[in-house]
Amino acid sequence: MTYQSATISEDLSTLPRLPSWVTSARVETLEDVAFLSGAALSHLHLVLSRDDFPQTLLRERLALRAAEACVTHQARAERASELRDAVAFLQPGDSPGPAGEVYLLWRRAVERPVSVKALHRALSEVEAEQIAIWLDVGQGAPIARAASVLGAVLEDRPRDHATALVLADAALGQAFGWAHALPLVALGFKRGDLRKTGDEMRLACHRAVVAAAVEATREAADLARRVARLRDLAPKLRAKGAEGAVTLFLNQDAVAPAALTSLRSDRAARRFCDRLVELGAVRELTGRDTFRLYGV
């Protein structure tokens, strides 16, 4: 698929939103929904093509939401904050639990460029040859390809929703020529959609991508503003090791003060995080007095 080049303002704080005719349309036919999903993906493609955009941070943020969606499909009660805690405070040798494993799966799936080898590393229980077979099923337009891969995985592993959705989004990313997978199908898919096949599955994928692209674009705009704020403040931060700490915030969804090893001590790290909150550069994510996490 070929896209015409377009220009988006160089100012990260002014990333354009999707037009209202995409976000507010109510259509039912496969052809109409396919048109809307194509428009939504084209817009998102332009946003993702910017070299100065915090791509890693967006993937991390959407991976958490995709994991939450997959856990919901399993009828589990864990939500994003609990998944974040399960992984952020994981110690060597500890088990993150079934829900935490889903989040780790998604984090591994988006952290490396899409390839069979990288996906095998993320989906360690699935043979690389089988992953290659599933991905080869996907042919044609990007969302049709994602739907074919999703259906093929679910046919072989009907209860392994997370693996199916990871590979569907990997196929979508490959079709668009994106270096990394971006959770989109998983983000917008409903639990009941996983039982569909054929045209109904493709229709569900188109709808999921429209909803997810709207959410991803909104998240991208919010992250762009917050990242611009942090980058503006970075030269004014006098703490020793501040540069390394800022880099961590620009690449991770949630940061514990103990992870800021470039700073002199845990106490200095906590003060640094609290100072960034005061300046409006980061947020405290947990609402707790202890075992806090911070993120852009």
C-alpha positions as CSV (number, residue, x, y, z in Angstrom):
1,M,0.0,0.0,0.0
2,T,1.4,3.4,-1.0
3,Y,0.8,6.6,0.8
4,Q,1.1,10.1,-0.5
5,S,3.5,12.3,1.5
6,A,1.9,14.9,3.7
7,T,3.1,17.6,6.0
8,I,2.3,17.8,9.7
9,S,3.5,20.7,11.8
10,E,6.9,20.3,13.3
11,D,5.5,21.4,16.6
12,L,4.8,18.3,18.7
13,S,2.2,20.1,20.7
14,T,0.0,20.6,17.6
15,L,-0.4,17.1,16.3
16,P,-3.7,17.1,14.3
17,R,-6.7,15.2,15.4
18,L,-8.6,12.8,13.3
19,P,-11.4,14.6,11.4
20,S,-14.9,14.4,12.9
21,W,-16.3,12.5,9.8
22,V,-14.1,9.6,10.9
23,T,-14.7,9.7,14.6
24,S,-18.5,10.3,14.5
25,A,-19.6,8.2,11.5
26,R,-22.1,5.4,12.2
27,V,-21.9,2.8,9.4
28,E,-22.6,-0.9,9.2
29,T,-21.4,-2.2,5.8
30,L,-18.0,-3.7,5.4
31,E,-17.2,-1.3,2.5
32,D,-18.0,1.8,4.5
33,V,-16.2,0.7,7.7
34,A,-13.2,-0.3,5.5
35,F,-13.1,3.2,4.1
36,L,-13.1,4.8,7.6
37,S,-10.4,2.4,8.9
38,G,-8.3,3.3,5.9
39,A,-8.7,7.0,6.6
40,A,-7.9,6.5,10.3
41,L,-4.8,4.4,9.6
42,S,-3.5,6.9,7.0
43,H,-3.8,9.7,9.6
44,L,-2.1,7.6,12.2
45,H,0.6,6.6,9.7
46,L,1.5,10.2,9.2
47,V,1.8,10.8,13.0
48,L,4.0,7.7,13.4
49,S,6.3,8.8,10.5
50,R,7.7,11.7,12.5
51,D,11.3,11.1,13.7
52,D,10.9,13.4,16.7
53,F,7.8,11.7,18.1
54,P,8.1,9.5,21.2
55,Q,7.4,6.3,19.4
56,T,8.7,4.0,22.2
57,L,6.6,5.7,24.8
58,L,3.4,5.5,22.7
59,R,4.0,1.7,22.1
60,E,4.5,1.2,25.8
61,R,1.4,3.1,26.7
62,L,-0.7,1.2,24.2
63,A,0.8,-2.2,25.2
64,L,-0.5,-1.6,28.7
65,R,-4.0,-0.9,27.3
66,A,-3.9,-3.9,25.0
67,A,-2.9,-6.1,27.9
68,E,-5.8,-4.8,29.9
69,A,-8.1,-5.6,27.0
70,C,-6.7,-9.2,26.7
71,V,-7.1,-9.8,30.5
72,T,-10.7,-8.6,30.3
73,H,-11.3,-11.1,27.5
74,Q,-10.1,-13.8,29.9
75,A,-12.8,-12.6,32.4
76,R,-10.1,-11.5,34.9
77,A,-10.5,-8.5,37.2
78,E,-7.0,-6.9,36.9
79,R,-6.9,-3.4,35.4
80,A,-4.1,-1.3,34.0
81,S,-2.9,0.0,37.4
82,E,-2.6,-3.5,38.7
83,L,-0.8,-4.8,35.6
84,R,1.6,-1.9,35.8
85,D,2.4,-2.7,39.4
86,A,2.8,-6.4,38.7
87,V,5.6,-5.7,36.2
88,A,7.2,-2.5,37.6
89,F,8.0,-4.0,41.0
90,L,8.9,-7.5,39.7
91,Q,12.0,-8.9,41.3
92,P,14.4,-11.5,39.7
93,G,12.8,-14.9,40.2
94,D,9.3,-13.5,41.0
95,S,6.2,-14.5,39.0
96,P,4.1,-11.7,37.7
97,G,1.0,-13.9,37.7
98,P,-1.2,-14.8,34.7
99,A,-2.3,-11.2,34.1
100,G,1.2,-9.8,34.5
101,E,2.4,-12.4,32.0
102,V,0.0,-11.0,29.4
103,Y,1.4,-7.5,30.0
104,L,5.0,-8.7,29.7
105,L,4.0,-10.5,26.5
106,W,2.7,-7.2,25.0
107,R,5.8,-5.3,26.2
108,R,8.1,-7.8,24.5
109,A,6.0,-7.7,21.4
110,V,6.3,-4.0,20.8
111,E,9.9,-3.4,22.0
112,R,11.7,-4.9,19.0
113,P,11.2,-4.5,15.3
114,V,8.7,-7.0,13.9
115,S,10.2,-10.3,12.8
116,V,9.6,-14.0,13.3
117,K,12.6,-14.1,15.6
118,A,11.4,-11.2,17.7
119,L,7.9,-12.5,17.9
120,H,9.2,-15.9,19.0
121,R,11.1,-14.2,21.7
122,A,7.9,-12.5,22.9
123,L,5.7,-15.6,22.4
124,S,8.2,-18.0,23.9
125,E,5.8,-20.9,24.1
126,V,5.1,-20.9,20.4
127,E,7.5,-22.3,17.9
128,A,9.1,-19.8,15.4
129,E,8.0,-22.1,12.5
130,Q,4.4,-21.9,13.6
131,I,4.5,-18.1,13.9
132,A,5.9,-17.9,10.3
133,I,3.1,-20.2,9.1
134,W,0.4,-18.0,10.7
135,L,1.9,-14.8,9.4
136,D,2.1,-16.2,5.9
137,V,-1.7,-16.8,6.0
138,G,-2.2,-13.0,5.9
139,Q,-2.5,-11.7,2.4
140,G,-4.0,-8.6,0.7
141,A,-4.9,-5.3,2.3
142,P,-3.5,-4.6,5.8
143,I,-6.7,-5.2,7.8
144,A,-7.8,-8.2,5.7
145,R,-4.3,-9.6,6.4
146,A,-4.6,-9.0,10.1
147,A,-8.1,-10.6,10.2
148,S,-6.7,-13.7,8.3
149,V,-3.9,-14.1,10.8
150,L,-6.2,-13.6,13.8
151,G,-8.6,-16.2,12.5
152,A,-5.8,-18.7,11.7
153,V,-4.3,-18.5,15.2
154,L,-7.7,-18.8,16.9
155,E,-8.6,-21.8,14.8
156,D,-5.4,-23.5,16.1
157,R,-5.4,-22.1,19.6
158,P,-9.0,-21.0,20.4
159,R,-8.3,-19.9,24.0
160,D,-5.0,-18.1,23.3
161,H,-6.5,-14.7,22.6
162,A,-3.4,-12.7,23.5
163,T,-1.2,-14.6,21.0
164,A,-3.8,-14.2,18.3
165,L,-4.1,-10.5,18.8
166,V,-0.3,-9.9,19.1
167,L,0.2,-11.6,15.7
168,A,-2.8,-9.8,14.1
169,D,-1.2,-6.5,15.1
170,A,2.2,-7.7,14.0
171,A,0.7,-8.6,10.6
172,L,-0.9,-5.2,10.4
173,G,2.3,-3.4,11.2
174,Q,4.2,-5.5,8.6
175,A,1.6,-4.6,5.9
176,F,2.1,-0.9,6.6
177,G,5.8,-1.2,6.7
178,W,6.1,-0.1,10.3
179,A,9.3,-1.1,12.1
180,H,7.4,-2.1,15.3
181,A,4.0,-3.5,15.9
182,L,1.5,-1.1,17.4
183,P,-1.4,-2.6,19.4
184,L,-4.5,-1.6,17.5
185,V,-6.6,-4.6,16.7
186,A,-6.2,-5.7,20.3
187,L,-7.1,-2.3,21.6
188,G,-10.4,-2.1,19.9
189,F,-11.5,-5.7,19.7
190,K,-14.4,-6.9,21.9
191,R,-14.6,-10.3,23.6
192,G,-17.5,-11.4,21.4
193,D,-15.6,-10.5,18.3
194,L,-13.2,-13.4,18.9
195,R,-15.9,-15.9,18.0
196,K,-16.5,-14.4,14.6
197,T,-15.2,-15.7,11.2
198,G,-15.0,-14.6,7.6
199,D,-16.6,-11.3,6.7
200,E,-17.8,-10.8,10.3
201,M,-14.2,-11.1,11.5
202,R,-13.0,-8.6,8.9
203,L,-15.8,-6.2,9.8
204,A,-14.9,-6.5,13.5
205,C,-11.2,-5.8,12.7
206,H,-12.1,-2.7,10.7
207,R,-14.2,-1.4,13.5
208,A,-11.6,-2.2,16.1
209,V,-8.9,-0.3,14.1
210,V,-11.1,2.8,13.7
211,A,-11.7,2.9,17.5
212,A,-8.1,2.2,18.3
213,A,-6.7,4.7,15.8
214,V,-8.9,7.4,17.4
215,E,-7.6,6.5,20.8
216,A,-4.0,6.1,19.7
217,T,-4.0,9.5,17.9
218,R,-5.5,11.1,21.1
219,E,-2.9,9.4,23.2
220,A,-0.1,10.5,20.8
221,A,-1.2,14.1,21.0
222,D,-1.3,14.0,24.8
223,L,2.1,12.4,24.9
224,A,3.5,14.9,22.4
225,R,2.5,17.8,24.6
226,R,3.9,16.2,27.8
227,V,7.1,15.2,26.1
228,A,7.6,18.7,24.8
229,R,7.1,20.0,28.3
230,L,9.7,17.6,29.7
231,R,12.2,18.3,27.0
232,D,11.9,22.1,27.5
233,L,12.5,21.7,31.2
234,A,15.4,19.2,30.9
235,P,18.2,21.8,30.4
236,K,17.1,23.6,33.5
237,L,17.3,20.5,35.8
238,R,20.4,20.8,37.9
239,A,20.5,17.5,39.6
240,K,23.5,15.3,38.8
241,G,22.4,12.5,36.5
242,A,19.3,14.4,35.4
243,E,19.9,13.7,31.7
244,G,19.9,10.0,32.2
245,A,16.7,10.2,34.3
246,V,14.9,12.2,31.7
247,T,15.9,9.7,29.0
248,L,14.3,6.9,31.1
249,F,11.0,8.9,31.4
250,L,11.0,9.4,27.6
251,N,11.2,5.7,27.0
252,Q,9.1,4.0,29.7
253,D,5.5,4.2,30.6
254,A,6.1,4.0,34.3
255,V,9.3,4.7,36.3
256,A,10.0,3.8,39.9
257,P,12.4,6.2,41.7
258,A,14.7,3.2,42.4
259,A,15.2,2.8,38.6
260,L,16.8,6.3,38.3
261,T,20.2,4.9,39.0
262,S,21.9,7.9,37.3
263,L,20.9,10.0,40.4
264,R,23.0,9.9,43.6
265,S,20.6,8.0,45.9
266,D,17.0,6.8,46.3
267,R,16.2,9.9,48.3
268,A,17.6,12.2,45.5
269,A,15.5,10.2,43.0
270,R,12.3,10.7,45.0
271,R,13.0,14.4,45.3
272,F,13.7,14.6,41.5
273,C,10.4,12.8,40.7
274,D,8.4,15.1,43.0
275,R,10.1,18.1,41.5
276,L,9.1,17.0,38.0
277,V,5.5,16.6,39.2
278,E,5.6,20.1,40.6
279,L,6.8,21.4,37.3
280,G,4.0,19.6,35.4
281,A,6.5,17.5,33.5
282,V,5.4,14.0,34.8
283,R,2.6,12.5,36.8
284,E,2.5,10.3,39.8
285,L,0.5,7.2,38.5
286,T,-0.5,5.3,41.6
287,G,-2.0,7.8,44.1
288,R,-0.1,6.0,46.9
289,D,2.3,7.5,49.5
290,T,4.8,4.7,49.0
291,F,5.8,2.4,46.2
292,R,5.1,5.2,43.8
293,L,5.4,5.2,40.0
294,Y,5.9,8.2,37.7
295,G,5.3,8.7,34.0
296,V,5.1,11.4,31.3
